[in-house]
Amino acid sequence: MTALTDPAIRATKPRKLRDGEGLYLFITPAGGKLWRFDYRFDGKEKTLAFGKYPEVSLKDARDWRDEARKLLANGAAPAAVKKAQKAERQERTANNFEAIAHRWFEVWKAGVAEKTAESQWKRLENHILPILGDVPVAEITPKKVIEALRPLEARGTRDSLRKALSTSR
């Protein structure tokens, strides 16, 4: 069996193009090109999806296949590992500062005037979220909060700094 090449992938008709060691490119009748990896785990046939070609390159698909084969060699199910990693990413996203700030703001704004709520959210959007928005809440330290506020301090906008600091508490 010969290994795949990018020109061969681009020129093929709907079918499975095998690269070896379980990796293949499934080409749909509609022209979609999807990376798949077939393997056996606990005596059952399994298929792991790696993504679409060309977003996932041939090299990346091979690297992922090799990683999956290492997991299998160590007794781990690649699909279970992938699912756990996805759940971890979703958990991190659900508990980042921006997600928590949105939930807090929805509750908090009910008790204040609309103009106050708008200015408070703008302050968060302009000064805090660009720096801390993607950071998981568990990883936010006083040092990170200070780093987020340093640009305001550098501009000499003490009132904005004071208000932003009270917002981030």
Protein Blocks (a to p, Z undefined) as FASTA:
>chain_A
ZZddfklmmmpccddddfbghiacdddfkopacddddddeehiacdddebjcfkbcfklm
mmmmmmmmmmmmnopafklmmmmmmmmmmmmmmmgmklmmmmmmmmmmmmpcfklmmmmm
mmmmmmmmmmmmmpcfklpcfklmmmmmmmmmmnopaklmmmmmmmmZZ
